[in-house]
């Protein structure tokens, strides 16, 4: 499925009171805009990013491994007078093959890969979806300083971005906006065009920077996030037996033996799972996926790793990188390494450039060296989200 992300960044941000548009203000390690764009460029399920910018030249710097490949996914167009005009310009520039289109405010620089993924899935399934948080406070309707009504907070949700739409749903919303209907976001236009908008549970950390106080909080958060890192290690070993598929890092290797285990016995995924759980101090794989539970019988370990990434993010951490060493006498894994990196990265919601897979033998020593077993070691780095 092809996915386009439109980053709405053409506004002036006057409420902040700064001399330039707020999205261009540095919050640590780059501008708000740069952090927002980077989140979607790095996401493995996003095919292209359309940046809707203020008129005139705009410079963004991206560093690190494979930066040029990420930038190849990025295109820029000028915005319009209103937000809905800007999004319409972005929609016009989107690849015609895109099935799902996301819209994200540049002033939300802390969007997580997990929230992006969940919005994509909900948009594909329901046609229209928004990230939103249920109100925690009692809501009052007020007129001239006097409460006129108390609204049940269970029915009140605070909208965030990203918002996601199947292409044909967003096309109808954009057309309605061009015909003169005013709205503060695309979901409102989609509602008026007859779409049923599904709510995806938002992220309290996915804040929008609007005021000077918000800006200071964002800078403090970036400083603390870059300073706080958690490292975890993982190890797994399985006996090899005839008649079992040899699945390593989500890739099936041609061989006459495979690991014996309750699940599919994927040592790379199991070691990576323990490394992530260890870094977040969430226990180990046996605690979350016990071999006494029938749900995990012959389970795809890539899905277990995907669930582990969700648990880690729920605990307030974001995977940064993963390094896995697979110890196996035969077969050699070198031809499958890139596919393994891609499968692991997809499960974690990070770029494949942040995943390393290495193969080693045990030089004929012990059960692994005799070809009777396979083992894996993993190291994972998390940062506070």
GUKOL-152163 format. One line per field, with one value per residue (C-alpha): residue in one letter; y, z, x. Coordinates in nm, 2 decimals. Layout:
GUKOL-152163
residuo = c(A,...)
north = c(Y,...)
up = c(Z,...)
east = c(X,...)
This chain:
GUKOL-152163
residuo = c(X,X,X,X,X,X,X,X,X,X,X,X,X,X,X,X,X,X,X,X,X,X,X,X,X,X,X,X,X,X,X,X,X,X,X,X,X,X,X,X,X,X,X,X,X,X,X,X,X,X,X,X,X,X,X,X,X,X,X,X,X,X,X,X,X,X,X,X,X,X,X,X,X,X,X,X,X,X,X,X,X,X,X,X,X,X,X,X,X,X,X,X,X,X,X,X,X,X,X,X,X,X,X,X,X,X,X,X,X,X,X,X,X,X,X,X,X,X,X,X,X,X,X,X,X,X,X,X,X,X,X,X,X,X,X,X,X,X,X,X,X,X,X,X,X,X,X,X,X,X,X,X,X,X,X,X,X,X,X,X,X,X,X,X,X,X,X,X,X,X,X,X,X,X,X,X,X,X,X,X,X,X,X,X,X,X,X,X,X,X,X,X,X,X,X,X,X,X,X,X,X,X,X,X,X,X,X,X,X,X,X,X,X,X,X,X,X,X,X,X,X,X,X,X,X,X,X,X,X,X,X,X,X,X,X,X,X,X,X,X,X,X,X,X,X,X,X,X,X,X,X,X,X,X,X,X,X,X,X,X,X,X,X,X,X,X,X,X,X,X,X,X,X,X,X,X,X,X,X,X,X,X,X,X,X,X,X,X,X,X,X,X,X,X,X,X,X,X,X,X,X,X,X,X,X,X,X,X,X,X,X,X,X,X,X,X,X,X,X,X,X,X,X,X,X,X,X,X,X,X,X,X,X,X,X,X,X,X,X,X,X,X,X,X,X,X,X,X,X,X,X,X,X,X,X,X,X,X,X,X,X,X,X,X,X,X,X,X,X,X,X,X,X,X,X,X,X,X,X,X,X,X,X,X,X)
north = c(0.00,0.34,0.61,0.99,1.22,1.59,1.81,2.14,2.40,2.71,2.90,3.21,3.09,3.44,3.33,3.24,3.60,3.52,3.70,3.41,3.12,2.90,2.58,2.71,2.78,2.55,2.33,2.13,1.93,2.12,2.31,2.18,2.14,1.93,1.70,1.65,1.59,1.35,1.14,1.06,1.03,0.77,0.57,0.25,0.26,0.62,0.63,1.00,1.32,1.64,1.95,2.24,2.54,2.92,3.09,3.14,2.93,2.70,2.51,2.18,1.97,1.60,1.40,1.04,0.71,0.71,1.07,1.11,0.82,0.98,1.32,1.14,1.08,1.45,1.71,2.07,2.29,2.64,2.68,2.88,3.15,2.91,2.58,2.40,2.57,2.45,2.10,2.11,2.21,1.92,1.68,1.80,1.72,1.37,1.06,0.95,0.59,0.68,0.49,0.65,1.02,1.15,1.51,1.63,1.97,2.07,2.22,1.87,1.76,1.47,1.24,0.87,0.60,0.39,0.67,0.71,0.33,0.32,0.61,0.45,0.13,0.30,0.52,0.22,0.03,0.30,0.56,0.85,0.85,1.11,1.08,1.22,1.22,1.18,1.48,1.42,1.73,1.81,2.03,2.34,2.54,2.91,3.22,3.57,3.42,3.20,2.82,2.72,2.35,2.07,1.83,1.47,1.45,1.09,1.24,1.50,1.43,1.66,1.62,1.58,1.50,1.29,1.26,0.99,0.93,0.70,0.90,0.92,1.04,1.32,1.41,1.48,1.68,1.89,1.96,2.08,2.31,2.45,2.51,2.75,2.54,2.66,2.42,2.41,2.07,1.81,1.58,1.84,1.87,1.50,1.48,1.74,1.55,1.25,1.05,0.87,0.97,0.70,0.80,0.65,0.68,0.98,1.03,1.27,1.34,1.44,1.81,2.11,2.40,2.71,2.95,3.07,2.83,2.54,2.63,2.63,2.30,2.15,2.26,2.11,1.79,1.77,1.83,1.56,1.32,1.35,1.30,1.00,0.67,0.31,0.01,-0.35,-0.68,-1.01,-1.37,-1.67,-2.03,-2.31,-2.67,-2.75,-3.05,-3.19,-3.10,-2.75,-2.43,-2.23,-1.88,-1.61,-1.24,-1.31,-1.46,-1.83,-1.98,-2.29,-2.57,-2.92,-2.83,-2.56,-2.45,-2.64,-2.40,-2.31,-2.03,-2.03,-2.03,-1.72,-1.65,-1.31,-1.18,-1.34,-1.19,-0.85,-0.88,-0.93,-0.65,-0.40,-0.52,-0.51,-0.15,-0.04,-0.26,-0.44,-0.80,-1.06,-1.25,-1.53,-1.28,-1.13,-1.43,-1.75,-2.09,-2.21,-1.98,-2.15,-1.81,-1.82,-2.17,-2.15,-1.77,-1.54,-1.39,-1.08,-1.01,-1.06,-0.81,-0.57,-0.60,-0.55,-0.22,-0.12,-0.20,-0.01,0.30,0.27,0.29,0.62,0.50,0.50,0.24,0.41,0.12,-0.25,-0.47,-0.85,-1.12,-1.46,-1.75,-2.04,-2.29,-2.35,-2.21,-1.88,-1.58,-1.32,-1.32,-1.27,-1.00,-0.71,-0.88,-0.95,-0.59,-0.48,-0.72,-0.62,-0.25,-0.29,-0.46,-0.18,0.11,0.24,0.28,-0.02,0.19,0.17,-0.21,-0.42,-0.80,-0.99,-1.36,-1.56,-1.92,-2.09,-2.24,-2.60,-2.54,-2.68,-2.75,-2.44,-2.53,-2.89,-2.76,-2.88,-2.54,-2.17,-1.87,-1.49,-1.19,-0.85,-0.49,-0.23,0.14,0.34,0.71,0.86,0.97)
up = c(0.00,-0.10,0.16,0.12,0.41,0.37,0.63,0.67,0.74,0.55,0.85,1.02,1.38,1.50,1.85,1.94,1.88,1.71,1.43,1.19,1.14,1.45,1.26,1.15,1.51,1.65,1.94,1.97,1.69,1.43,1.38,1.47,1.09,1.05,1.34,1.20,0.84,0.97,1.15,0.83,0.61,0.85,0.87,0.66,0.55,0.42,0.04,0.00,0.20,0.06,0.25,0.21,0.30,0.31,-0.02,-0.09,-0.04,0.26,0.38,0.57,0.67,0.72,0.84,0.92,0.73,0.40,0.44,0.06,0.03,0.29,0.11,-0.22,-0.06,0.00,-0.23,-0.15,-0.27,-0.17,0.06,0.02,0.21,0.44,0.59,0.37,0.06,0.16,0.21,-0.13,-0.29,-0.11,-0.23,-0.59,-0.56,-0.41,-0.62,-0.80,-0.69,-0.32,-0.15,0.19,0.25,0.59,0.70,0.99,1.15,1.14,1.49,1.63,1.63,1.87,1.66,1.71,1.45,1.63,1.61,1.24,1.18,1.37,1.17,0.84,0.94,1.06,0.75,0.52,0.71,0.77,0.50,0.74,1.08,1.32,1.63,1.93,2.31,2.52,2.75,3.11,3.25,3.29,3.00,3.05,2.78,2.89,2.76,2.89,3.17,3.29,3.26,3.05,3.01,3.14,2.86,2.93,2.90,2.77,2.44,2.41,2.22,2.15,1.79,1.70,1.38,1.18,1.02,0.76,0.46,0.17,-0.14,-0.26,0.08,0.10,-0.27,-0.17,0.13,-0.07,-0.33,-0.06,0.07,-0.27,-0.32,-0.02,0.29,0.58,0.83,1.08,0.97,0.70,0.92,0.95,0.57,0.54,0.79,0.59,0.27,0.43,0.57,0.90,1.08,1.30,1.61,1.68,2.04,2.04,2.22,2.51,2.41,2.06,2.17,1.94,2.00,2.00,2.27,2.41,2.70,2.46,2.28,2.60,2.71,2.37,2.40,2.75,2.62,2.33,2.58,2.82,2.53,2.38,2.72,2.83,2.66,2.77,2.65,2.66,2.57,2.46,2.39,2.26,2.16,2.00,1.92,1.55,1.43,1.09,0.95,1.10,0.89,0.96,1.02,1.12,1.16,0.98,0.68,0.59,0.49,0.27,0.50,0.62,0.99,1.19,1.55,1.80,2.00,2.11,1.86,1.52,1.71,1.55,1.76,1.61,1.69,2.04,2.12,1.99,2.19,2.51,2.43,2.39,2.70,2.90,2.79,2.90,3.22,3.12,3.21,2.95,2.66,2.89,3.09,2.80,2.56,2.78,2.62,2.84,2.65,2.35,2.18,2.10,1.96,1.63,1.65,1.40,1.60,1.39,1.53,1.88,1.82,1.68,2.00,2.20,2.02,2.11,2.48,2.48,2.33,2.58,2.85,2.71,2.50,2.13,1.96,1.81,1.68,1.70,1.65,1.61,1.58,1.46,1.55,1.31,1.14,0.83,0.62,0.56,0.60,0.40,0.10,0.34,0.56,0.39,0.39,0.76,0.84,0.65,0.85,1.18,1.10,0.99,1.31,1.52,1.30,1.23,0.93,0.81,0.83,1.21,1.21,1.19,1.13,1.14,1.10,1.29,1.33,1.65,1.49,1.56,1.93,2.14,2.01,1.79,1.64,1.57,1.38,1.65,1.76,1.65,1.88,1.86,2.06,2.04,2.17,2.15,2.22,2.33,2.39,2.60,2.37)
east = c(0.00,0.14,0.12,0.17,0.22,0.14,0.32,0.12,0.38,0.27,0.12,0.26,0.22,0.13,0.01,0.37,0.47,0.80,0.97,0.94,0.70,0.71,0.77,1.11,1.22,1.49,1.39,1.72,1.87,1.67,1.35,1.00,0.95,1.26,1.17,0.81,0.93,1.20,0.94,0.76,1.07,1.20,0.87,0.91,0.54,0.54,0.63,0.66,0.64,0.49,0.60,0.36,0.58,0.56,0.64,1.00,1.32,1.34,1.65,1.64,1.94,1.93,2.23,2.31,2.32,2.12,2.01,2.00,1.76,1.52,1.54,1.45,1.11,1.06,0.90,0.79,0.50,0.39,0.10,-0.22,-0.40,-0.59,-0.48,-0.73,-0.59,-0.24,-0.35,-0.53,-0.20,-0.03,-0.31,-0.26,0.11,0.06,0.14,-0.17,-0.09,-0.12,-0.40,-0.38,-0.29,-0.19,-0.19,0.03,0.09,0.45,0.41,0.37,0.74,0.70,0.48,0.57,0.61,0.35,0.09,0.17,0.13,-0.20,-0.34,-0.24,-0.42,-0.73,-0.76,-0.71,-0.98,-1.24,-1.17,-1.10,-0.93,-0.78,-0.56,-0.75,-0.73,-1.04,-1.09,-0.97,-1.15,-1.52,-1.62,-1.84,-2.02,-2.00,-2.19,-2.09,-1.89,-2.18,-2.19,-2.49,-2.43,-2.20,-2.10,-2.02,-1.65,-1.67,-1.80,-1.53,-1.21,-0.92,-0.81,-0.44,-0.26,-0.18,-0.52,-0.55,-0.78,-0.82,-0.75,-1.11,-1.23,-0.98,-1.06,-1.42,-1.31,-1.07,-1.33,-1.58,-1.32,-1.24,-1.62,-1.62,-1.68,-1.46,-1.31,-1.03,-0.91,-0.95,-1.15,-1.42,-1.44,-1.45,-1.74,-1.93,-1.86,-2.04,-1.74,-1.75,-1.43,-1.28,-1.09,-0.74,-0.62,-0.38,-0.05,-0.03,0.33,0.22,0.18,0.13,0.36,0.14,0.26,0.60,0.55,0.49,0.81,1.02,0.86,0.95,1.31,1.34,1.19,1.44,1.72,1.61,1.52,1.87,2.03,1.83,1.92,1.85,2.05,1.93,2.09,1.92,2.02,1.84,1.93,1.73,1.81,1.78,1.58,1.48,1.14,1.13,1.15,1.47,1.32,1.57,1.48,1.15,1.32,1.29,1.63,1.65,1.79,1.70,1.67,1.50,1.47,1.26,1.04,0.69,0.67,0.85,1.19,1.32,1.63,1.70,1.35,1.36,1.70,1.58,1.26,1.46,1.70,1.41,1.22,1.55,1.62,1.28,1.30,0.98,1.09,1.17,1.01,0.88,0.69,0.50,0.49,0.51,0.55,0.26,0.02,-0.15,-0.18,0.19,0.20,0.39,0.35,0.53,0.81,0.81,0.46,0.59,0.87,0.61,0.40,0.72,0.78,0.43,0.49,0.82,0.65,0.36,0.63,0.76,1.05,1.13,1.36,1.67,1.87,1.92,2.23,2.18,2.45,2.33,2.56,2.51,2.74,2.52,2.37,2.54,2.31,2.49,2.25,1.95,2.10,1.93,1.59,1.64,1.72,1.41,1.19,1.33,1.31,0.95,0.85,1.01,0.88,1.23,1.45,1.65,1.96,1.92,1.92,2.24,2.25,2.57,2.65,2.91,3.00,3.11,3.42,3.30,3.28,2.98,2.63,2.62,2.96,2.84,2.54,2.30,2.17,2.14,2.19,2.16,2.28,2.11,2.17,1.90,1.91,1.60,1.55,1.28,0.99)
